[in-house]
Amino acid sequence: MNGIDYFSAFLIGLAGGVHCVGMCGGIVAALRMASPKHQSAFPYALSYNLGRIVSYTLAGMLAGALGVFASDILPVAKYLLSLLSGVMLLLLACYLGRWWTGLTNIERLGSELFKYVQPLSKRFIPFKSPLSALPYGFIWGWLPCGLVYSTLTWSLASGSATKGGMIMLFFGLGTLPTLLAASASAQWLITGFQNRYVRQLIAIIMAIYAISLIYRAII
């Protein structure tokens, strides 16, 4: 696991940011309503997104630790997890390039559990300060998302809790520009990431990287 892996995770988040806007668009609107009137919504949006990224990082650490535990019990699990992460990243590349959209079906896996978690967020709104948006974002960071689940399989195969957390941290940072742009109504930036050629270029890079992971897991 090196800087290239973290940069790749950042690219996944960057390319998938438009998907995040689609998933979290209602939340972005709710953020504006929950923020005090006559104040800029940006500090609240930033705090919310930082909370979301913290939840991603924690999930990555848990996944990394679980992967280490599984590998200690069953050594072959290390190679199986590496293979799984490569396959999931390849499917993710196909999703980002809009060549295959079946990844959204994975989101149903966590929808039942999230129904019990989501009501906890209501106690933090309306926001009294930007800091109060942080736990709100932390809770909504567990929203079922095929994009997040796919990247988490990479954390599973990372070899440590720290590396697993770093993967999800950089993934979360990659999603930040588009979601902040949505909060600021910066449509020009969102449109830029929606560009077919931009998305497909990143998807091709990710597909090549995923194939290299699969190759390393097999040999």
N, C-alpha and C positions, 0 to 999 in steps of 0.2 A: 504494500500500500504506500503510495507516494503522492507527490504534488499533482501528478497527472490525473490520478484517481479523484482527488478532491476537485480539481478543475472540471473534470467530466461531470461530477455530481452537480457542480455549479451550473454547467451548461444545461443539464436536465431540468433543473429548476427554472432557468431562464427561458428555455423553450416551452416548458409546461406552464409558465405563468399565465398564459391566456386561458388555459383550462382552469387554473385556480380562480381567475376572475369569474368564469362561468359558474363554478361551484360555490364561490363565496360572494357573488355579486349582491345577493340579498343581505349578507352580513355587512358588506361595505355600506349599503344604504342604511342599515340599522345603526352602524357606527356614527353616521352623521346625525341621526335622530337622537342617539344617546349622548352625544357630545353637547356641552353647554352652548346655548345660543350666543351669537355675537363673538364667538371664539373660533380660531382656526381649528379645523378638524385634523390637521396634519399631525400634531403631537399625539393625539389619541389613536390615529391610524398607525403611527410608528410604534407606539407602545403595544397596541394590539398585535401587530405583526411580529414584534420581538417576542411576545408571549407565545405566539404560534411557533416560532423558530425554536424556542426553548423546549416545547413539547416534542418537536421533531428530533431534536438532539437527544433528549431523554429516551425516546423510543429507539433511536439508533444505538444508544449505549446498552439498552436492555437487549436488543437484537444481537449486538456484538457479543455480549456476555453469554447469551443463550447459545450462540454458535460455538463459542469456546467450550462450554459445558458439554454440548452434543459431541464435539470432536474428541474431548477427553474420554467420554464413555465409549464412543465408537469412532476409531480413527478414520474410517472410510467416509464418515460424515463430512469431513473437511472438503473432500473432493466433490461430494454430492452437492454440498451447499455452494461451492464455487461454480459448479455446472448449472445449478438452479439460478444463481444470480446472473450468470451470463445469458441464459435463456430468457429470463424476465427482462433484462436490459435490452435484449434484441426485440422482444415484443413491445417494450416501451418505445424503442426507436421507431418501430412501425406505427405505433399510435401517434407519436409526435409528428411523423411525416404524413399522417392521415391516410396511411395505406391499409390500416386495420384498426378498428375501434372496439374490439372485444374486451379491451382492458377495463372498460367501465363496468363490466359485469362483476369484477372483483370487489367493487365498492359495496355490493350487497352483503358481503361477508361481515362487515362491521356495523351495518346499519342498525341491527337489533340492539347491540350493546350501546351504541351512541344515544339511543332514545332515553337511556337511563342517566347518561352523563350530561346531556345538553341542558336539562332544566337547572343544573347547578350554576350555569352562566347568568341566569336571570337576576341573581342576588347582587351582581356587580353593575347593573344598569338602573337608572342613568348614571353616567360617569361623574364622579365628583372631582376627579383630577386625571391627568394622563396616566398616572401610575395605576389607577383602578382599572384601566383597560388592559393591563398586562395579564392578570389572571383570566380575564374574559377571553383573550387571545389564546392563552394556554389551554383552556377547555376546548375551544373551537379548533385547536390544532389536531385534535383527535377525530375530527370529522372524517368519515369513511372516504377514502380517495385512492383509486387504483394507481395513480401516479406515485403517491407516498408509499403504498404497499410494495410496489415494484422496486423502488429504491431501497426499501428496508431489507429486501432479500440480499442486496449488496452488503449491507451492514452485517447481516447474518454470517456472511463468508469473509468478513474483514479480518478476523483473527484476534480481535480484542474489543473490549467495551469502548475504549478511547477512540480507536479508529472507526468503529461503528458510529459513534456520536459525531465524529468529525465529518463523516460522509453526509449525514443528515443535516449537520450545521451548514455545510456549503450548499447542499440542496436547498435548504430554506432561504439562505441568502440569495440564491439565484431567483427565487420566486418574488423577492422583495420589490424590485423595480416596477414590475407590472401591477402588483397589488397597491403599491403606493400611488402609482399613476392613476389607477382606478379611483382611489380615494380623492385624488386631486383633480379628477375629471380630465386628465391629460390623455385625451383620445389618440393624439398623434403617436405617442409611445406605444400604446396598446396595438394600434394599427400596424406599427413597425414589426412587432413580434408576431402578428397574425399573417404577415407576408408569407406566401406559400414557399418562396425560394429560401427565405431565412430559416423557416421551420425545417424544410427538407434538407438543407445543408447541415444543420445541427443533427438531424435524424440520421443522415448518412455517416457522419463522424461517430455518433453513438453506436450505430450498427457495426461499424468496423471494430470499434473498441469492444463491443459485446462478443463479437466473433473471436477476438483475440483471447477474451476471458474463457470462452468455451474451449478453445484450443488448448489453453494452458491447463484447464481442468481435466482434459482427456489424456494428454500426453504425460 
